Each structure stands twice: as C-alpha cells, then as structure tokens.
C-alpha cells in the first residue's frame, strides 16, 4: 500500500481528531444531483462531516480514510484504493488531495479516475493559492506547507487541478473566494472547486 501520510503527519491527524473531535466546522457544501442508488465513494472522508447529507440522498456510499480514529468505515489509503476498475458513479475528493504529498497526490488522482465508471463524475475541492493561509508554515515546496499542527496542506491553482485530473474531462473548474473574520481581521478564504467526468 502506498501511504500518502507520513508517520509524523498521520500521528498529527490522530492527535487532532482525539483532542478536537471534528477538526473542520461549517456545513458541507451543496451536493450534486445523482440518481438514487448511485454508488458513491468519498475518498478521504476525514471525520465524516458530509456523510449524513450524502446518506439523505439515498446513495450507496462508501467512505475511506487512512486514519483509524477518524471514522468507522473502510480503512484504506486513497492512493491505493481496494476497488475494481469502474466501480463508482461518483467520487468525492473534498480537501483530501491537498493533504497528500507528491507523488501520492498524482497517484490519488489516478486511482480516483480508475474507479469511476464510464460517465461517472469526480467532485474535487481543495484550498487555492489565493487562500490567506497559503505561504504560511514550513515550505515543503512552493505550494505545499507543513502547518504548526503537523498537518501537510497543498494549495492548488485552477490549471494544476485540471492537469492533476487529466485522465478525465473537465466539466467545470473554478476558484471560489469568500471573506471570514478571525480575531477581528477580515481574511480571504479560497478553494478550487472542480467537476470532472470519465468518458
């Protein structure tokens, strides 16, 4: 199995889940329209924040995460998915690819594409280089940082995401920005949001 988390980073994630519980607040983003019974993979589901909303859609959902403490579903690395080719109608990568270092990030994208059925859709969300946190932390490469909590985060550009999923056809890829106040300061958050389809 190709581990996309280093030992230190995996320990950091386990510590964060143990101490803080749900690491990221807020509601999950709006879900796309998929047929009832659609086979859906959430690769890197973290603490399962989006699963309740997904379950209300009558989809057949499988969630994978490489950390035992995060969720009680399938323990697997998204860079080595234990599924046959063309298994899923949809794959969600919500802030999971950004926590994978190179070359695991490219392998994760390839694996996600491999398990999609013909006509299947991949939904990607990752932090953008325009996010206020981009450039903070210890530089691993120009767009990847190791944060003070020991967690690796890669910040994407739109073109980089299109290239990352070059095995698929881009349906839409955009940068979404919004402001948030933290300790009285208004800061810009930014994500790259993409939808891709397998031919």
Residue, then its C-alpha position, 0 to 999 in steps of 0.5 A: x500500500x502506498x501511504x500518502x501520510x507520513x508517520x509524523x503527519x498521520x500521528x498529527x491527524x490522530x492527535x487532532x481528531x482525539x483532542x478536537x473531535x471534528x477538526x473542520x466546522x461549517x456545513x458541507x457544501x451543496x451536493x450534486x444531483x445523482x440518481x438514487x442508488x448511485x454508488x458513491x465513494x468519498x475518498x478521504x472522508x476525514x471525520x465524516x462531516x458530509x456523510x449524513x447529507x450524502x446518506x439523505x440522498x439515498x446513495x450507496x456510499x462508501x467512505x475511506x480514510x487512512x486514519x483509524x480514529x477518524x471514522x468507522x468505515x473502510x480503512x484504506x489509503x486513497x492512493x491505493x484504493x481496494x476497488x475494481x476498475x469502474x466501480x463508482x458513479x461518483x467520487x468525492x475528493x473534498x480537501x483530501x488531495x491537498x493533504x497528500x504529498x507528491x507523488x501520492x497526490x498524482x497517484x490519488x488522482x489516478x486511482x480516483x479516475x480508475x474507479x469511476x465508471x464510464x460517465x461517472x463524475x469526480x467532485x474535487x475541492x481543495x484550498x487555492x493559492x489565493x487562500x490567506x493561509x497559503x505561504x504560511x508554515x514550513x515550505x515543503x515546496x512552493x505550494x505545499x506547507x507543513x502547518x504548526x499542527x503537523x498537518x501537510x496542506x497543498x494549495x492548488x491553482x485552477x490549471x494544476x487541478x485540471x492537469x492533476x485530473x487529466x485522465x478525465x474531462x473537465x466539466x467545470x473548474x473554478x476558484x471560489x473566494x469568500x471573506x471570514x473574520x478571525x480575531x477581528x481581521x477580515x481574511x480571504x478564504x479560497x478553494x478550487x472547486x472542480x467537476x470532472x467526468x470519465x468518458 
